[in-house]
């Protein structure tokens, strides 16, 4: 009985590990998530557009980027955006099981 439970447990761990490894989200999925979650559209290279409401938007420049894909079960992505006033927005996310989840969201203003 114990051997059967151990086998099922080990098989489940291997199956979950395989699934997580094959379903790490891509960088393109990150940009889709970024647009849905934060209304930041980066389809035009390093300049992005943040939609504030239906009638207004602001241009953001991507000043920093860190993408780590070497992890076995997940990815991490960090992006730093700066607007025309010098205000910075930092967004860091973890990608696992085909989705991204926010780790850090920080907006700093240079205008005090």
N, CA, C and O atoms as CSV, one atom per row, in Angstrom:
chain,resi,resn,atom,element,x,y,z
A,1,UNK,N,N,0.819,-1.193,0.000
A,1,UNK,CA,C,0.000,0.000,0.000
A,1,UNK,C,C,0.862,1.257,0.000
A,1,UNK,O,O,0.597,2.198,-0.747
A,2,UNK,N,N,1.910,1.269,0.851
A,2,UNK,CA,C,2.782,2.442,0.934
A,2,UNK,C,C,3.560,2.643,-0.361
A,2,UNK,O,O,3.808,3.780,-0.761
A,3,UNK,N,N,3.949,1.550,-1.022
A,3,UNK,CA,C,4.664,1.662,-2.288
A,3,UNK,C,C,3.763,2.290,-3.354
A,3,UNK,O,O,4.232,3.080,-4.173
A,4,UNK,N,N,2.504,1.951,-3.348
A,4,UNK,CA,C,1.547,2.511,-4.306
A,4,UNK,C,C,1.355,4.010,-4.098
A,4,UNK,O,O,1.298,4.777,-5.058
A,5,UNK,N,N,1.257,4.416,-2.838
A,5,UNK,CA,C,1.100,5.841,-2.523
A,5,UNK,C,C,2.357,6.609,-2.919
A,5,UNK,O,O,2.269,7.700,-3.483
A,6,UNK,N,N,3.519,6.046,-2.626
A,6,UNK,CA,C,4.778,6.698,-3.004
A,6,UNK,C,C,4.893,6.829,-4.523
A,6,UNK,O,O,5.318,7.866,-5.032
A,7,UNK,N,N,4.511,5.769,-5.244
A,7,UNK,CA,C,4.568,5.810,-6.692
A,7,UNK,C,C,3.641,6.892,-7.240
A,7,UNK,O,O,4.044,7.661,-8.112
A,8,UNK,N,N,2.421,6.962,-6.748
A,8,UNK,CA,C,1.467,7.982,-7.200
A,8,UNK,C,C,1.978,9.375,-6.869
A,8,UNK,O,O,1.868,10.278,-7.699
A,9,UNK,N,N,2.529,9.571,-5.688
A,9,UNK,CA,C,3.067,10.867,-5.289
A,9,UNK,C,C,4.248,11.262,-6.179
A,9,UNK,O,O,4.300,12.394,-6.660
A,10,UNK,N,N,5.179,10.364,-6.401
A,10,UNK,CA,C,6.335,10.643,-7.251
A,10,UNK,C,C,5.905,10.921,-8.692
A,10,UNK,O,O,6.406,11.850,-9.325
A,11,UNK,N,N,4.989,10.127,-9.196
A,11,UNK,CA,C,4.479,10.336,-10.557
A,11,UNK,C,C,3.795,11.693,-10.673
A,11,UNK,O,O,3.952,12.377,-11.685
A,12,UNK,N,N,3.042,12.090,-9.656
A,12,UNK,CA,C,2.363,13.398,-9.663
A,12,UNK,C,C,3.370,14.541,-9.660
A,12,UNK,O,O,3.189,15.529,-10.372
A,13,UNK,N,N,4.417,14.416,-8.871
A,13,UNK,CA,C,5.449,15.453,-8.822
A,13,UNK,C,C,6.145,15.574,-10.174
A,13,UNK,O,O,6.380,16.685,-10.647
A,14,UNK,N,N,6.469,14.473,-10.789
A,14,UNK,CA,C,7.110,14.495,-12.110
A,14,UNK,C,C,6.171,15.110,-13.143
A,14,UNK,O,O,6.600,15.909,-13.975
A,15,UNK,N,N,4.917,14.749,-13.094
A,15,UNK,CA,C,3.927,15.277,-14.041
A,15,UNK,C,C,3.748,16.789,-13.866
A,15,UNK,O,O,3.708,17.515,-14.859
A,16,UNK,N,N,3.641,17.269,-12.642
A,16,UNK,CA,C,3.488,18.707,-12.385
A,16,UNK,C,C,4.747,19.458,-12.807
A,16,UNK,O,O,4.652,20.537,-13.393
A,17,UNK,N,N,5.909,18.910,-12.522
A,17,UNK,CA,C,7.163,19.543,-12.928
A,17,UNK,C,C,7.257,19.631,-14.446
A,17,UNK,O,O,7.649,20.671,-14.976
A,18,UNK,N,N,6.914,18.585,-15.137
A,18,UNK,CA,C,6.917,18.597,-16.607
A,18,UNK,C,C,5.947,19.645,-17.141
A,18,UNK,O,O,6.287,20.398,-18.054
A,19,UNK,N,N,4.753,19.697,-16.582
A,19,UNK,CA,C,3.747,20.666,-17.034
A,19,UNK,C,C,4.233,22.096,-16.813
A,19,UNK,O,O,4.094,22.941,-17.697
A,20,UNK,N,N,4.796,22.370,-15.647
A,20,UNK,CA,C,5.285,23.718,-15.351
A,20,UNK,C,C,6.438,24.102,-16.272
A,20,UNK,O,O,6.539,25.256,-16.689
A,21,UNK,N,N,7.304,23.151,-16.590
A,21,UNK,CA,C,8.437,23.419,-17.468
A,21,UNK,C,C,7.980,23.739,-18.885
A,21,UNK,O,O,8.543,24.625,-19.529
A,22,UNK,N,N,6.993,23.051,-19.365
A,22,UNK,CA,C,6.535,23.258,-20.742
A,22,UNK,C,C,5.544,24.404,-20.884
A,22,UNK,O,O,5.206,24.780,-22.007
A,23,UNK,N,N,5.072,24.968,-19.784
A,23,UNK,CA,C,4.086,26.044,-19.849
A,23,UNK,C,C,4.593,27.347,-19.221
A,23,UNK,O,O,3.812,28.102,-18.642
A,24,UNK,N,N,5.900,27.608,-19.336
A,24,UNK,CA,C,6.418,28.911,-18.926
A,24,UNK,C,C,5.969,29.928,-19.958
A,24,UNK,O,O,6.135,29.684,-21.154
A,25,UNK,N,N,5.409,31.056,-19.549
A,25,UNK,CA,C,4.929,32.032,-20.527
A,25,UNK,C,C,6.088,32.749,-21.233
A,25,UNK,O,O,7.184,32.878,-20.687
A,26,UNK,N,N,5.818,33.209,-22.451
A,26,UNK,CA,C,6.835,33.865,-23.259
A,26,UNK,C,C,6.870,35.370,-22.985
A,26,UNK,O,O,6.047,35.897,-22.237
A,27,UNK,N,N,7.835,36.047,-23.602
A,27,UNK,CA,C,7.941,37.496,-23.465
A,27,UNK,C,C,6.754,38.184,-24.150
A,27,UNK,O,O,6.280,39.214,-23.671
A,28,UNK,N,N,6.276,37.630,-25.254
A,28,UNK,CA,C,5.095,38.185,-25.925
A,28,UNK,C,C,3.873,38.116,-25.014
A,28,UNK,O,O,3.062,39.042,-24.981
A,29,UNK,N,N,3.746,37.025,-24.283
A,29,UNK,CA,C,2.640,36.906,-23.328
A,29,UNK,C,C,2.779,37.925,-22.202
A,29,UNK,O,O,1.775,38.387,-21.661
A,30,UNK,N,N,4.021,38.281,-21.842
A,30,UNK,CA,C,4.232,39.311,-20.831
A,30,UNK,C,C,3.682,40.646,-21.318
A,30,UNK,O,O,2.996,41.344,-20.571
A,31,UNK,N,N,3.978,41.006,-22.565
A,31,UNK,CA,C,3.500,42.284,-23.079
A,31,UNK,C,C,1.975,42.311,-23.205
A,31,UNK,O,O,1.364,43.361,-23.008
A,32,UNK,N,N,1.364,41.199,-23.523
A,32,UNK,CA,C,-0.096,41.122,-23.542
A,32,UNK,C,C,-0.645,41.298,-22.132
A,32,UNK,O,O,-1.614,42.031,-21.933
A,33,UNK,N,N,-0.042,40.641,-21.159
A,33,UNK,CA,C,-0.444,40.772,-19.755
A,33,UNK,C,C,-0.251,42.199,-19.273
A,33,UNK,O,O,-1.106,42.729,-18.564
A,34,UNK,N,N,0.864,42.837,-19.648
A,34,UNK,CA,C,1.160,44.211,-19.257
A,34,UNK,C,C,0.089,45.165,-19.776
A,34,UNK,O,O,-0.322,46.088,-19.072
A,35,UNK,N,N,-0.357,44.941,-20.996
A,35,UNK,CA,C,-1.416,45.780,-21.566
A,35,UNK,C,C,-2.742,45.561,-20.845
A,35,UNK,O,O,-3.458,46.522,-20.566
A,36,UNK,N,N,-3.074,44.316,-20.544
A,36,UNK,CA,C,-4.338,44.019,-19.864
A,36,UNK,C,C,-4.323,44.484,-18.408
A,36,UNK,O,O,-5.313,45.028,-17.918
A,37,UNK,N,N,-3.213,44.273,-17.724
A,37,UNK,CA,C,-3.138,44.548,-16.287
A,37,UNK,C,C,-2.866,46.018,-15.968
A,37,UNK,O,O,-3.465,46.576,-15.048
A,38,UNK,N,N,-1.969,46.642,-16.722
A,38,UNK,CA,C,-1.514,47.999,-16.409
A,38,UNK,C,C,-1.824,49.023,-17.500
A,38,UNK,O,O,-1.469,50.194,-17.362
A,39,UNK,N,N,-2.475,48.602,-18.571
A,39,UNK,CA,C,-2.818,49.483,-19.696
A,39,UNK,C,C,-1.574,50.105,-20.320
A,39,UNK,O,O,-1.604,51.262,-20.740
A,40,UNK,N,N,-0.481,49.346,-20.385
A,40,UNK,CA,C,0.755,49.796,-21.025
A,40,UNK,C,C,0.948,48.967,-22.285
A,40,UNK,O,O,1.128,47.751,-22.218
A,41,UNK,N,N,0.909,49.638,-23.440
A,41,UNK,CA,C,1.017,48.976,-24.740
A,41,UNK,C,C,2.414,49.231,-25.305
A,41,UNK,O,O,2.780,50.379,-25.557
A,42,UNK,N,N,3.186,48.179,-25.502
A,42,UNK,CA,C,4.564,48.306,-25.973
A,42,UNK,C,C,4.762,47.650,-27.335
A,42,UNK,O,O,5.741,46.929,-27.531
A,43,UNK,N,N,3.872,47.881,-28.259
A,43,UNK,CA,C,4.002,47.277,-29.585
A,43,UNK,C,C,4.958,48.042,-30.480
A,43,UNK,O,O,5.282,47.563,-31.567
A,44,UNK,N,N,5.423,49.217,-30.064
A,44,UNK,CA,C,6.255,50.071,-30.910
A,44,UNK,C,C,7.704,50.131,-30.432
A,44,UNK,O,O,8.279,51.220,-30.423
A,45,UNK,N,N,8.310,49.043,-30.045
A,45,UNK,CA,C,9.709,49.056,-29.617
A,45,UNK,C,C,9.870,49.503,-28.178
A,45,UNK,O,O,9.140,49.050,-27.297
A,46,UNK,N,N,10.841,50.409,-27.933
A,46,UNK,CA,C,11.118,50.834,-26.563
A,46,UNK,C,C,10.169,51.919,-26.081
A,46,UNK,O,O,10.108,52.184,-24.880
A,47,UNK,N,N,9.430,52.552,-26.975
A,47,UNK,CA,C,8.444,53.534,-26.510
A,47,UNK,C,C,7.104,52.839,-26.349
A,47,UNK,O,O,6.662,52.094,-27.224
A,48,UNK,N,N,6.474,53.093,-25.232
A,48,UNK,CA,C,5.207,52.463,-24.895
A,48,UNK,C,C,4.166,53.545,-24.642
A,48,UNK,O,O,4.505,54.711,-24.440
A,49,UNK,N,N,2.918,53.158,-24.655
A,49,UNK,CA,C,1.824,54.083,-24.391
A,49,UNK,C,C,1.022,53.561,-23.218
A,49,UNK,O,O,0.563,52.419,-23.229
A,50,UNK,N,N,0.850,54.407,-22.194
A,50,UNK,CA,C,0.001,54.052,-21.060
A,50,UNK,C,C,-1.325,54.775,-21.226
A,50,UNK,O,O,-1.377,56.003,-21.292
A,51,UNK,N,N,-2.393,53.993,-21.294
A,51,UNK,CA,C,-3.729,54.567,-21.445
A,51,UNK,C,C,-4.253,54.959,-20.078
A,51,UNK,O,O,-4.434,54.105,-19.211
A,52,UNK,N,N,-4.498,56.250,-19.880
A,52,UNK,CA,C,-5.038,56.711,-18.592
A,52,UNK,C,C,-6.551,56.567,-18.561
A,52,UNK,O,O,-7.107,56.088,-17.573
A,53,UNK,N,N,-7.213,56.972,-19.619
A,53,UNK,CA,C,-8.646,56.752,-19.790
A,53,UNK,C,C,-8.912,56.718,-21.286
A,53,UNK,O,O,-7.975,56.619,-22.079
A,54,UNK,N,N,-10.173,56.798,-21.680
A,54,UNK,CA,C,-10.498,56.663,-23.096
A,54,UNK,C,C,-9.893,57.771,-23.958
A,54,UNK,O,O,-9.537,57.530,-25.112
A,55,UNK,N,N,-9.773,58.982,-23.410
A,55,UNK,CA,C,-9.335,60.124,-24.206
A,55,UNK,C,C,-7.887,60.531,-23.997
A,55,UNK,O,O,-7.371,61.340,-24.768
A,56,UNK,N,N,-7.219,60.007,-22.993
A,56,UNK,CA,C,-5.848,60.459,-22.748
A,56,UNK,C,C,-4.901,59.281,-22.577
A,56,UNK,O,O,-5.269,58.205,-22.105
A,57,UNK,N,N,-3.662,59.540,-22.986
A,57,UNK,CA,C,-2.599,58.542,-22.867
A,57,UNK,C,C,-1.279,59.289,-22.724
A,57,UNK,O,O,-1.174,60.464,-23.076
A,58,UNK,N,N,-0.285,58.598,-22.209
A,58,UNK,CA,C,1.033,59.204,-22.102
A,58,UNK,C,C,2.067,58.249,-22.662
A,58,UNK,O,O,1.892,57.031,-22.630
A,59,UNK,N,N,3.145,58.816,-23.175
A,59,UNK,CA,C,4.218,58.019,-23.748
A,59,UNK,C,C,5.212,57.668,-22.650
A,59,UNK,O,O,5.622,58.524,-21.866
A,60,UNK,N,N,5.588,56.406,-22.607
A,60,UNK,CA,C,6.591,55.915,-21.669
A,60,UNK,C,C,7.776,55.377,-22.460
A,60,UNK,O,O,7.605,54.808,-23.538
A,61,UNK,N,N,8.962,55.558,-21.928
A,61,UNK,CA,C,10.171,54.997,-22.518
A,61,UNK,C,C,10.654,53.876,-21.600
A,61,UNK,O,O,10.752,54.052,-20.385
A,62,UNK,N,N,10.949,52.736,-22.189
A,62,UNK,CA,C,11.466,51.609,-21.412
A,62,UNK,C,C,12.952,51.857,-21.157
A,62,UNK,O,O,13.772,51.750,-22.070
A,63,UNK,N,N,13.290,52.186,-19.922
A,63,UNK,CA,C,14.680,52.522,-19.591
A,63,UNK,C,C,15.444,51.359,-18.979
A,63,UNK,O,O,16.668,51.421,-18.870
A,64,UNK,N,N,14.764,50.319,-18.584
A,64,UNK,CA,C,15.436,49.159,-18.009
A,64,UNK,C,C,14.637,47.898,-18.241
A,64,UNK,O,O,13.406,47.917,-18.224
A,65,UNK,N,N,15.337,46.804,-18.459
A,65,UNK,CA,C,14.665,45.543,-18.713
A,65,UNK,C,C,15.530,44.403,-18.185
A,65,UNK,O,O,16.750,44.396,-18.350
A,66,UNK,N,N,14.870,43.442,-17.547
A,66,UNK,CA,C,15.561,42.268,-17.035
A,66,UNK,C,C,14.638,41.076,-17.225
A,66,UNK,O,O,13.566,41.006,-16.623
A,67,UNK,N,N,15.059,40.146,-18.060
A,67,UNK,CA,C,14.264,38.946,-18.319
A,67,UNK,C,C,15.128,37.741,-18.000
A,67,UNK,O,O,16.207,37.576,-18.569
A,68,UNK,N,N,14.657,36.897,-17.089
A,68,UNK,CA,C,15.374,35.686,-16.730
A,68,UNK,C,C,14.547,34.483,-17.153
A,68,UNK,O,O,13.473,34.239,-16.604
A,69,UNK,N,N,15.043,33.735,-18.124
A,69,UNK,CA,C,14.338,32.560,-18.621
A,69,UNK,C,C,15.016,31.260,-18.196
A,69,UNK,O,O,14.545,30.176,-18.540
A,70,UNK,N,N,16.094,31.360,-17.466
A,70,UNK,CA,C,16.876,30.169,-17.158
A,70,UNK,C,C,16.295,29.311,-16.050
A,70,UNK,O,O,16.761,28.193,-15.830
A,71,UNK,N,N,15.299,29.805,-15.356
A,71,UNK,CA,C,14.720,29.015,-14.282
A,71,UNK,C,C,13.945,27.839,-14.863
A,71,UNK,O,O,13.323,27.967,-15.918
A,72,UNK,N,N,13.976,26.726,-14.202
A,72,UNK,CA,C,13.348,25.510,-14.720
A,72,UNK,C,C,11.830,25.622,-14.774
A,72,UNK,O,O,11.218,25.210,-15.759
A,73,UNK,N,N,11.219,26.168,-13.738
A,73,UNK,CA,C,9.763,26.137,-13.643
A,73,UNK,C,C,9.088,27.476,-13.899
A,73,UNK,O,O,7.867,27.515,-14.050
A,74,UNK,N,N,9.832,28.570,-13.952
A,74,UNK,CA,C,9.201,29.883,-14.106
A,74,UNK,C,C,10.171,30.874,-14.741
A,74,UNK,O,O,11.364,30.592,-14.856
A,75,UNK,N,N,9.658,32.041,-15.156
A,75,UNK,CA,C,10.446,33.163,-15.663
A,75,UNK,C,C,10.226,34.342,-14.733
A,75,UNK,O,O,9.235,34.393,-14.006
A,76,UNK,N,N,11.146,35.284,-14.759
A,76,UNK,CA,C,10.911,36.562,-14.111
A,76,UNK,C,C,11.192,37.658,-15.132
A,76,UNK,O,O,12.120,37.557,-15.934
A,77,UNK,N,N,10.373,38.704,-15.088
A,77,UNK,CA,C,10.530,39.838,-15.987
A,77,UNK,C,C,10.446,41.102,-15.148
A,77,UNK,O,O,9.550,41.252,-14.318
A,78,UNK,N,N,11.385,42.005,-15.373
A,78,UNK,CA,C,11.371,43.300,-14.713
A,78,UNK,C,C,11.506,44.391,-15.757
A,78,UNK,O,O,12.388,44.317,-16.613
A,79,UNK,N,N,10.656,45.394,-15.706
A,79,UNK,CA,C,10.684,46.503,-16.661
A,79,UNK,C,C,10.618,47.811,-15.887
A,79,UNK,O,O,9.890,47.930,-14.901
A,80,UNK,N,N,11.390,48.790,-16.350
A,80,UNK,CA,C,11.355,50.139,-15.782
A,80,UNK,C,C,10.957,51.085,-16.903
A,80,UNK,O,O,11.589,51.113,-17.959
A,81,UNK,N,N,9.910,51.856,-16.667
A,81,UNK,CA,C,9.406,52.819,-17.635
A,81,UNK,C,C,9.548,54.218,-17.060
A,81,UNK,O,O,9.419,54.420,-15.852
A,82,UNK,N,N,9.816,55.186,-17.939
A,82,UNK,CA,C,9.929,56.574,-17.513
A,82,UNK,C,C,9.072,57.435,-18.434
A,82,UNK,O,O,9.099,57.272,-19.654
A,83,UNK,N,N,8.305,58.360,-17.834
A,83,UNK,CA,C,7.475,59.242,-18.645
A,83,UNK,C,C,8.213,60.547,-18.922
A,83,UNK,O,O,9.360,60.716,-18.508
A,84,UNK,N,N,7.561,61.464,-19.617
A,84,UNK,CA,C,8.208,62.711,-20.031
A,84,UNK,C,C,8.529,63.630,-18.864
A,84,UNK,O,O,9.348,64.537,-19.011
A,85,UNK,N,N,7.908,63.422,-17.711
A,85,UNK,CA,C,8.189,64.220,-16.518
A,85,UNK,C,C,9.320,63.638,-15.670
A,85,UNK,O,O,9.720,64.241,-14.674
A,86,UNK,N,N,9.829,62.489,-16.052
A,86,UNK,CA,C,10.889,61.833,-15.290
A,86,UNK,C,C,10.376,60.871,-14.234
A,86,UNK,O,O,11.169,60.305,-13.481
A,87,UNK,N,N,9.058,60.673,-14.163
A,87,UNK,CA,C,8.488,59.725,-13.197
A,87,UNK,C,C,8.736,58.303,-13.686
A,87,UNK,O,O,8.534,57.992,-14.859
A,88,UNK,N,N,9.176,57.449,-12.772
A,88,UNK,CA,C,9.495,56.066,-13.124
A,88,UNK,C,C,8.443,55.102,-12.587
A,88,UNK,O,O,7.890,55.292,-11.503
A,89,UNK,N,N,8.189,54.082,-13.362
A,89,UNK,CA,C,7.307,52.997,-12.966
A,89,UNK,C,C,8.078,51.700,-13.135
A,89,UNK,O,O,8.574,51.404,-14.223
A,90,UNK,N,N,8.181,50.927,-12.063
A,90,UNK,CA,C,8.869,49.639,-12.098
A,90,UNK,C,C,7.848,48.533,-11.921
A,90,UNK,O,O,7.050,48.550,-10.984
A,91,UNK,N,N,7.881,47.573,-12.830
A,91,UNK,CA,C,6.973,46.427,-12.747
A,91,UNK,C,C,7.813,45.164,-12.865
A,91,UNK,O,O,8.555,44.987,-13.830
A,92,UNK,N,N,7.688,44.289,-11.875
A,92,UNK,CA,C,8.362,42.990,-11.890
A,92,UNK,C,C,7.290,41.924,-11.754
A,92,UNK,O,O,6.363,42.047,-10.954
A,93,UNK,N,N,7.437,40.871,-12.557
A,93,UNK,CA,C,6.430,39.813,-12.566
A,93,UNK,C,C,7.106,38.454,-12.661
A,93,UNK,O,O,8.235,38.325,-13.133
A,94,UNK,N,N,6.382,37.451,-12.200
A,94,UNK,CA,C,6.828,36.069,-12.313
A,94,UNK,C,C,5.866,35.348,-13.259
A,94,UNK,O,O,4.647,35.483,-13.145
A,95,UNK,N,N,6.424,34.594,-14.178
A,95,UNK,CA,C,5.625,33.830,-15.122
A,95,UNK,C,C,5.668,32.360,-14.788
A,95,UNK,O,O,6.731,31.739,-14.770
A,96,UNK,N,N,4.498,31.811,-14.523
A,96,UNK,CA,C,4.401,30.400,-14.160
A,96,UNK,C,C,3.043,29.878,-14.618
A,96,UNK,O,O,2.039,30.588,-14.554
A,97,UNK,N,N,3.025,28.641,-15.075
A,97,UNK,CA,C,1.799,27.975,-15.515
A,97,UNK,C,C,1.065,28.767,-16.600
A,97,UNK,O,O,-0.166,28.806,-16.619
A,98,UNK,N,N,1.826,29.401,-17.503
A,98,UNK,CA,C,1.236,30.104,-18.631
A,98,UNK,C,C,0.699,31.489,-18.318
A,98,UNK,O,O,0.085,32.109,-19.186
A,99,UNK,N,N,0.908,31.997,-17.108
A,99,UNK,CA,C,0.400,33.311,-16.717
A,99,UNK,C,C,1.480,34.098,-16.000
A,99,UNK,O,O,2.463,33.537,-15.515
A,100,UNK,N,N,1.279,35.416,-15.942
A,100,UNK,CA,C,2.176,36.278,-15.186
A,100,UNK,C,C,1.463,36.810,-13.954
A,100,UNK,O,O,0.257,37.055,-13.970
A,101,UNK,N,N,2.236,36.985,-12.883
A,101,UNK,CA,C,1.717,37.517,-11.633
A,101,UNK,C,C,2.667,38.603,-11.148
A,101,UNK,O,O,3.885,38.444,-11.217
A,102,UNK,N,N,2.113,39.704,-10.659
A,102,UNK,CA,C,2.915,40.834,-10.207
A,102,UNK,C,C,3.672,40.482,-8.940
A,102,UNK,O,O,3.107,39.948,-7.985
A,103,UNK,N,N,4.971,40.793,-8.950
A,103,UNK,CA,C,5.787,40.677,-7.741
A,103,UNK,C,C,5.951,42.056,-7.126
A,103,UNK,O,O,5.726,42.237,-5.930
A,104,UNK,N,N,6.349,43.043,-7.953
A,104,UNK,CA,C,6.591,44.404,-7.494
A,104,UNK,C,C,5.969,45.375,-8.481
A,104,UNK,O,O,6.121,45.235,-9.695
A,105,UNK,N,N,5.266,46.359,-7.941
A,105,UNK,CA,C,4.777,47.482,-8.731
A,105,UNK,C,C,5.140,48.734,-7.953
A,105,UNK,O,O,4.659,48.947,-6.841
A,106,UNK,N,N,5.988,49.557,-8.543
A,106,UNK,CA,C,6.466,50.748,-7.831
A,106,UNK,C,C,6.467,51.927,-8.783
A,106,UNK,O,O,7.031,51.847,-9.874
A,107,UNK,N,N,5.849,53.002,-8.387
A,107,UNK,CA,C,5.863,54.237,-9.146
A,107,UNK,C,C,6.554,55.302,-8.323
A,107,UNK,O,O,6.091,55.619,-7.227
A,108,UNK,N,N,7.650,55.866,-8.816
A,108,UNK,CA,C,8.361,56.906,-8.104
A,108,UNK,C,C,8.308,58.187,-8.902
A,108,UNK,O,O,8.445,58.177,-10.125
A,109,UNK,N,N,8.113,59.273,-8.218
A,109,UNK,CA,C,8.006,60.580,-8.847
A,109,UNK,C,C,9.234,61.412,-8.521
A,109,UNK,O,O,9.677,61.462,-7.374
A,110,UNK,N,N,9.782,62.065,-9.544
A,110,UNK,CA,C,10.923,62.946,-9.316
A,110,UNK,C,C,10.464,64.349,-8.973
A,110,UNK,O,O,11.262,65.175,-8.528
A,111,UNK,N,N,9.181,64.626,-9.177
A,111,UNK,CA,C,8.599,65.928,-8.835
A,111,UNK,C,C,7.961,65.851,-7.464
A,111,UNK,O,O,6.883,65.276,-7.315
A,112,UNK,N,N,8.605,66.415,-6.467
A,112,UNK,CA,C,8.059,66.343,-5.101
A,112,UNK,C,C,7.285,67.580,-4.747
A,112,UNK,O,O,6.760,67.684,-3.638
